[in-house]
Amino acid sequence: MTDDCKAILDFLNCDYELFENEKSGENILRRFNELTELGKEDGFIPLIVVASDTLAETIEFIFDDFDVENTTEGIAAYRANVIKEAEKLDVGAFLADRLAEYMDMHKDINVLGEFSEVESSGYFYSHMDGNTPHKEIILAKIPTRNPWELAAWIPMGGFNDCPNPKEQMAVFRRWHQKYGAVPGLVTYENWELELTNPPKSEVEAEILAKEQFAFCYDIVMQAGKGGDSIRALASQLKGSTAWYFWWD
């Protein structure tokens, strides 16, 4: 185990399973699915965490920038505060303000775009480094029954336009209530969620796509040709059971 992985595990401070130099990404996802079912009985939610030096460094920033004590009690207090602050956030206004800002930034181009025929998504991707998984993959068993709280357990975000943990948590709660979305995978620059109730119509999908664009600008503005509009994103979201977010 690397020092970076150990630092992440120390911050998580929960039960976990560790995949080191695993050759098959399917093995990781299979175990994740098994733990998802087991967690319903045992009171935890599994989270795939891709260990890296950047994610470990982000944790160090939490200690330094937020005056968090590097103790079990200090980390628990930090986490409780993120949850408390997220509950105060007006998530509708947060998303609307960001959407208005991004649309104004690109008022000279057609960001809305058109609907198209694209495949829906049902798989996680960010645990893979090319054809093999990243070298250290943590399957953390987060002891909560509230999926949106997973954003408070691993302090990813707060850089560039990436929402900070309390903002992530507020958005995840909204999407859990509307779509049954559950965070399932995190890296230093990605969140991936799985869901049970995707939008069925183009109207519903466009509403969601606008929220996702507001949450994660890069999934539209840095998408490949054919996917670089809100309605192109909506076309994929219609029927998809997994969502991908990435911040540069």
C-alpha beads as a LAMMPS data file, in Angstrom:
LAMMPS data file: protein, C-alpha beads

248 atoms
247 bonds

1 atom types
1 bond types

-500.0 500.0 xlo xhi
-500.0 500.0 ylo yhi
-500.0 500.0 zlo zhi

Masses

1 110.0

Atoms # bond

1 1 1 0.000 0.000 0.000
2 1 1 1.348 3.431 -0.911
3 1 1 1.479 6.319 1.543
4 1 1 -1.113 8.146 -0.567
5 1 1 -3.546 5.250 -0.311
6 1 1 -2.971 5.014 3.438
7 1 1 -3.666 8.746 3.851
8 1 1 -6.975 8.368 2.013
9 1 1 -7.942 5.346 4.117
10 1 1 -7.035 7.169 7.317
11 1 1 -9.324 10.036 6.318
12 1 1 -12.170 7.679 5.387
13 1 1 -11.788 5.725 8.645
14 1 1 -14.294 3.036 7.688
15 1 1 -14.276 -0.596 6.631
16 1 1 -12.927 -1.202 3.153
17 1 1 -11.572 -3.694 0.653
18 1 1 -8.469 -2.911 -1.381
19 1 1 -7.687 -3.997 -4.934
20 1 1 -3.978 -3.705 -5.696
21 1 1 -2.703 -4.280 -9.235
22 1 1 -6.006 -5.898 -10.194
23 1 1 -6.106 -7.041 -13.808
24 1 1 -9.860 -7.056 -14.340
25 1 1 -12.119 -4.057 -14.006
26 1 1 -15.093 -6.409 -14.091
27 1 1 -13.930 -8.013 -10.840
28 1 1 -14.056 -4.632 -9.132
29 1 1 -17.517 -3.827 -10.444
30 1 1 -18.768 -7.304 -9.550
31 1 1 -17.626 -6.871 -5.966
32 1 1 -19.073 -3.355 -5.889
33 1 1 -22.461 -4.754 -6.899
34 1 1 -22.217 -7.452 -4.238
35 1 1 -21.426 -4.858 -1.584
36 1 1 -24.321 -2.688 -2.780
37 1 1 -26.717 -5.502 -1.909
38 1 1 -24.926 -6.388 1.321
39 1 1 -24.915 -2.759 2.405
40 1 1 -28.707 -2.576 2.278
41 1 1 -28.765 -5.048 5.164
42 1 1 -25.664 -3.903 7.027
43 1 1 -26.184 -0.134 6.824
44 1 1 -23.416 1.016 4.508
45 1 1 -23.044 2.268 0.931
46 1 1 -20.035 1.140 -1.131
47 1 1 -17.903 3.743 -2.896
48 1 1 -15.149 3.011 -5.403
49 1 1 -12.263 5.364 -4.607
50 1 1 -9.337 5.592 -7.024
51 1 1 -6.310 6.309 -4.855
52 1 1 -3.824 8.857 -6.180
53 1 1 -1.297 11.406 -4.996
54 1 1 -3.613 14.221 -6.123
55 1 1 -6.539 12.943 -4.061
56 1 1 -4.260 12.515 -1.043
57 1 1 -3.022 16.078 -1.573
58 1 1 -6.606 17.339 -1.626
59 1 1 -7.096 15.806 1.811
60 1 1 -4.025 17.663 3.049
61 1 1 -5.598 20.900 1.806
62 1 1 -8.636 20.176 3.998
63 1 1 -6.430 20.002 7.064
64 1 1 -4.550 23.168 6.130
65 1 1 -7.237 25.365 4.581
66 1 1 -10.160 24.557 6.887
67 1 1 -8.209 24.214 10.118
68 1 1 -9.292 20.589 10.490
69 1 1 -7.453 18.523 13.065
70 1 1 -5.944 15.350 11.643
71 1 1 -7.674 13.189 14.231
72 1 1 -10.714 10.925 14.161
73 1 1 -12.663 13.576 16.065
74 1 1 -11.470 16.424 13.836
75 1 1 -12.369 14.622 10.632
76 1 1 -15.786 13.639 12.018
77 1 1 -16.457 17.271 12.953
78 1 1 -15.439 18.437 9.467
79 1 1 -17.758 15.867 7.890
80 1 1 -20.662 16.816 10.149
81 1 1 -20.197 20.472 9.214
82 1 1 -20.237 19.691 5.477
83 1 1 -23.521 17.801 5.948
84 1 1 -25.003 20.659 7.984
85 1 1 -23.958 23.320 5.461
86 1 1 -25.247 21.253 2.515
87 1 1 -28.687 21.089 4.111
88 1 1 -28.810 24.901 4.212
89 1 1 -27.907 25.332 0.540
90 1 1 -30.627 26.414 -1.884
91 1 1 -29.655 23.869 -4.513
92 1 1 -32.169 25.099 -7.083
93 1 1 -30.728 28.611 -6.936
94 1 1 -27.161 27.245 -6.953
95 1 1 -27.765 25.335 -10.207
96 1 1 -29.799 28.124 -11.800
97 1 1 -27.100 30.720 -11.115
98 1 1 -24.359 28.543 -12.579
99 1 1 -26.477 27.716 -15.634
100 1 1 -27.173 31.406 -16.272
101 1 1 -23.467 32.211 -15.930
102 1 1 -22.404 29.502 -18.387
103 1 1 -25.111 30.333 -20.908
104 1 1 -24.104 33.999 -20.809
105 1 1 -20.460 33.035 -21.333
106 1 1 -21.439 31.298 -24.577
107 1 1 -24.333 33.423 -25.804
108 1 1 -22.688 33.664 -29.233
109 1 1 -22.886 29.898 -29.871
110 1 1 -25.710 27.386 -29.790
111 1 1 -24.947 25.606 -26.497
112 1 1 -28.477 24.187 -26.395
113 1 1 -27.948 22.298 -29.657
114 1 1 -30.209 19.547 -30.974
115 1 1 -31.316 16.115 -29.865
116 1 1 -29.575 13.203 -31.532
117 1 1 -29.496 9.422 -31.610
118 1 1 -26.839 8.283 -29.098
119 1 1 -26.346 5.272 -26.889
120 1 1 -27.341 5.468 -23.252
121 1 1 -24.789 4.666 -20.552
122 1 1 -24.913 1.986 -17.872
123 1 1 -21.321 1.455 -16.720
124 1 1 -18.596 3.098 -14.652
125 1 1 -15.353 4.029 -16.410
126 1 1 -13.040 6.000 -14.134
127 1 1 -11.621 3.020 -12.248
128 1 1 -9.849 2.036 -15.467
129 1 1 -6.452 3.250 -16.664
130 1 1 -6.620 2.195 -20.284
131 1 1 -7.307 -1.531 -20.427
132 1 1 -6.518 -2.269 -16.785
133 1 1 -7.706 -0.786 -13.481
134 1 1 -5.712 1.843 -11.656
135 1 1 -3.109 0.337 -9.351
136 1 1 -4.923 0.990 -6.061
137 1 1 -8.699 0.857 -5.901
138 1 1 -10.456 1.229 -2.562
139 1 1 -13.943 -0.195 -2.061
140 1 1 -14.985 1.874 0.941
141 1 1 -18.000 0.831 2.992
142 1 1 -19.387 4.230 3.959
143 1 1 -21.497 3.853 7.129
144 1 1 -24.575 5.835 6.106
145 1 1 -27.946 5.140 4.542
146 1 1 -28.031 8.575 2.860
147 1 1 -26.224 8.243 -0.492
148 1 1 -25.763 11.976 -0.976
149 1 1 -23.581 12.115 2.148
150 1 1 -20.801 10.260 0.319
151 1 1 -19.650 13.668 -0.962
152 1 1 -18.855 14.607 2.640
153 1 1 -16.732 11.519 3.179
154 1 1 -14.119 12.160 0.517
155 1 1 -13.136 15.830 0.015
156 1 1 -12.887 15.993 -3.738
157 1 1 -13.591 19.276 -5.529
158 1 1 -13.466 22.995 -4.846
159 1 1 -10.980 23.612 -7.684
160 1 1 -11.642 25.524 -10.909
161 1 1 -15.393 25.163 -11.541
162 1 1 -15.748 21.893 -9.625
163 1 1 -18.321 22.291 -6.835
164 1 1 -17.063 21.849 -3.301
165 1 1 -18.214 18.908 -1.142
166 1 1 -21.217 20.675 0.410
167 1 1 -22.430 21.744 -3.050
168 1 1 -21.876 18.242 -4.421
169 1 1 -23.834 16.775 -1.531
170 1 1 -26.782 19.138 -2.028
171 1 1 -26.942 18.310 -5.741
172 1 1 -26.612 14.571 -5.120
173 1 1 -29.502 14.728 -2.646
174 1 1 -31.684 16.478 -5.233
175 1 1 -30.834 13.870 -7.865
176 1 1 -31.377 10.990 -5.455
177 1 1 -34.861 12.269 -4.715
178 1 1 -35.710 12.781 -8.399
179 1 1 -33.867 9.939 -10.119
180 1 1 -32.703 7.512 -7.439
181 1 1 -29.104 8.532 -8.169
182 1 1 -26.372 7.154 -5.886
183 1 1 -22.679 8.169 -6.015
184 1 1 -20.627 5.089 -6.801
185 1 1 -17.150 6.134 -7.901
186 1 1 -14.818 9.025 -7.160
187 1 1 -11.325 10.056 -8.293
188 1 1 -9.516 13.361 -7.793
189 1 1 -11.369 14.720 -10.862
190 1 1 -14.424 12.489 -11.396
191 1 1 -17.704 11.504 -9.852
192 1 1 -19.804 8.717 -11.317
193 1 1 -23.330 7.915 -10.167
194 1 1 -25.728 5.066 -10.832
195 1 1 -29.482 5.485 -10.838
196 1 1 -32.766 3.631 -11.008
197 1 1 -35.155 6.217 -12.464
198 1 1 -33.651 7.935 -15.530
199 1 1 -35.680 10.518 -17.455
200 1 1 -37.947 8.955 -20.065
201 1 1 -38.880 11.933 -22.257
202 1 1 -36.845 14.554 -24.104
203 1 1 -38.408 17.284 -21.970
204 1 1 -37.360 15.585 -18.730
205 1 1 -33.921 14.764 -20.109
206 1 1 -33.312 18.375 -21.159
207 1 1 -34.179 19.642 -17.681
208 1 1 -31.676 17.198 -16.218
209 1 1 -29.035 18.001 -18.838
210 1 1 -29.228 21.695 -17.950
211 1 1 -28.669 20.813 -14.292
212 1 1 -25.742 18.558 -15.157
213 1 1 -24.201 21.244 -17.381
214 1 1 -24.518 23.697 -14.482
215 1 1 -22.933 21.156 -12.144
216 1 1 -20.180 20.066 -14.523
217 1 1 -19.416 22.475 -17.365
218 1 1 -16.769 20.210 -18.908
219 1 1 -19.108 17.329 -19.787
220 1 1 -20.586 19.576 -22.479
221 1 1 -17.909 22.121 -23.362
222 1 1 -15.098 19.563 -23.538
223 1 1 -17.152 16.717 -24.956
224 1 1 -16.274 15.147 -28.273
225 1 1 -17.868 16.344 -31.491
226 1 1 -21.518 15.365 -31.535
227 1 1 -21.808 15.510 -27.759
228 1 1 -20.934 19.137 -27.186
229 1 1 -24.394 20.564 -26.500
230 1 1 -26.999 20.387 -23.763
231 1 1 -29.487 18.484 -25.917
232 1 1 -26.822 16.045 -27.072
233 1 1 -26.182 15.347 -23.391
234 1 1 -29.928 15.044 -22.831
235 1 1 -30.113 12.477 -25.625
236 1 1 -27.626 10.301 -23.748
237 1 1 -29.235 10.828 -20.350
238 1 1 -32.575 9.590 -21.617
239 1 1 -32.525 5.998 -20.406
240 1 1 -28.975 6.010 -18.989
241 1 1 -28.454 4.298 -15.622
242 1 1 -24.954 5.689 -15.008
243 1 1 -23.741 9.288 -15.059
244 1 1 -20.193 10.548 -15.589
245 1 1 -18.754 13.874 -14.420
246 1 1 -15.271 15.200 -15.070
247 1 1 -13.551 18.469 -14.196
248 1 1 -10.361 19.595 -15.909

Bonds

1 1 1 2
2 1 2 3
3 1 3 4
4 1 4 5
5 1 5 6
6 1 6 7
7 1 7 8
8 1 8 9
9 1 9 10
10 1 10 11
11 1 11 12
12 1 12 13
13 1 13 14
14 1 14 15
15 1 15 16
16 1 16 17
17 1 17 18
18 1 18 19
19 1 19 20
20 1 20 21
21 1 21 22
22 1 22 23
23 1 23 24
24 1 24 25
25 1 25 26
26 1 26 27
27 1 27 28
28 1 28 29
29 1 29 30
30 1 30 31
31 1 31 32
32 1 32 33
33 1 33 34
34 1 34 35
35 1 35 36
36 1 36 37
37 1 37 38
38 1 38 39
39 1 39 40
40 1 40 41
41 1 41 42
42 1 42 43
43 1 43 44
44 1 44 45
45 1 45 46
46 1 46 47
47 1 47 48
48 1 48 49
49 1 49 50
50 1 50 51
51 1 51 52
52 1 52 53
53 1 53 54
54 1 54 55
55 1 55 56
56 1 56 57
57 1 57 58
58 1 58 59
59 1 59 60
60 1 60 61
61 1 61 62
62 1 62 63
63 1 63 64
64 1 64 65
65 1 65 66
66 1 66 67
67 1 67 68
68 1 68 69
69 1 69 70
70 1 70 71
71 1 71 72
72 1 72 73
73 1 73 74
74 1 74 75
75 1 75 76
76 1 76 77
77 1 77 78
78 1 78 79
79 1 79 80
80 1 80 81
81 1 81 82
82 1 82 83
83 1 83 84
84 1 84 85
85 1 85 86
86 1 86 87
87 1 87 88
88 1 88 89
89 1 89 90
90 1 90 91
91 1 91 92
92 1 92 93
93 1 93 94
94 1 94 95
95 1 95 96
96 1 96 97
97 1 97 98
98 1 98 99
99 1 99 100
100 1 100 101
101 1 101 102
102 1 102 103
103 1 103 104
104 1 104 105
105 1 105 106
106 1 106 107
107 1 107 108
108 1 108 109
109 1 109 110
110 1 110 111
111 1 111 112
112 1 112 113
113 1 113 114
114 1 114 115
115 1 115 116
116 1 116 117
117 1 117 118
118 1 118 119
119 1 119 120
120 1 120 121
121 1 121 122
122 1 122 123
123 1 123 124
124 1 124 125
125 1 125 126
126 1 126 127
127 1 127 128
128 1 128 129
129 1 129 130
130 1 130 131
131 1 131 132
132 1 132 133
133 1 133 134
134 1 134 135
135 1 135 136
136 1 136 137
137 1 137 138
138 1 138 139
139 1 139 140
140 1 140 141
141 1 141 142
142 1 142 143
143 1 143 144
144 1 144 145
145 1 145 146
146 1 146 147
147 1 147 148
148 1 148 149
149 1 149 150
150 1 150 151
151 1 151 152
152 1 152 153
153 1 153 154
154 1 154 155
155 1 155 156
156 1 156 157
157 1 157 158
158 1 158 159
159 1 159 160
160 1 160 161
161 1 161 162
162 1 162 163
163 1 163 164
164 1 164 165
165 1 165 166
166 1 166 167
167 1 167 168
168 1 168 169
169 1 169 170
170 1 170 171
171 1 171 172
172 1 172 173
173 1 173 174
174 1 174 175
175 1 175 176
176 1 176 177
177 1 177 178
178 1 178 179
179 1 179 180
180 1 180 181
181 1 181 182
182 1 182 183
183 1 183 184
184 1 184 185
185 1 185 186
186 1 186 187
187 1 187 188
188 1 188 189
189 1 189 190
190 1 190 191
191 1 191 192
192 1 192 193
193 1 193 194
194 1 194 195
195 1 195 196
196 1 196 197
197 1 197 198
198 1 198 199
199 1 199 200
200 1 200 201
201 1 201 202
202 1 202 203
203 1 203 204
204 1 204 205
205 1 205 206
206 1 206 207
207 1 207 208
208 1 208 209
209 1 209 210
210 1 210 211
211 1 211 212
212 1 212 213
213 1 213 214
214 1 214 215
215 1 215 216
216 1 216 217
217 1 217 218
218 1 218 219
219 1 219 220
220 1 220 221
221 1 221 222
222 1 222 223
223 1 223 224
224 1 224 225
225 1 225 226
226 1 226 227
227 1 227 228
228 1 228 229
229 1 229 230
230 1 230 231
231 1 231 232
232 1 232 233
233 1 233 234
234 1 234 235
235 1 235 236
236 1 236 237
237 1 237 238
238 1 238 239
239 1 239 240
240 1 240 241
241 1 241 242
242 1 242 243
243 1 243 244
244 1 244 245
245 1 245 246
246 1 246 247
247 1 247 248
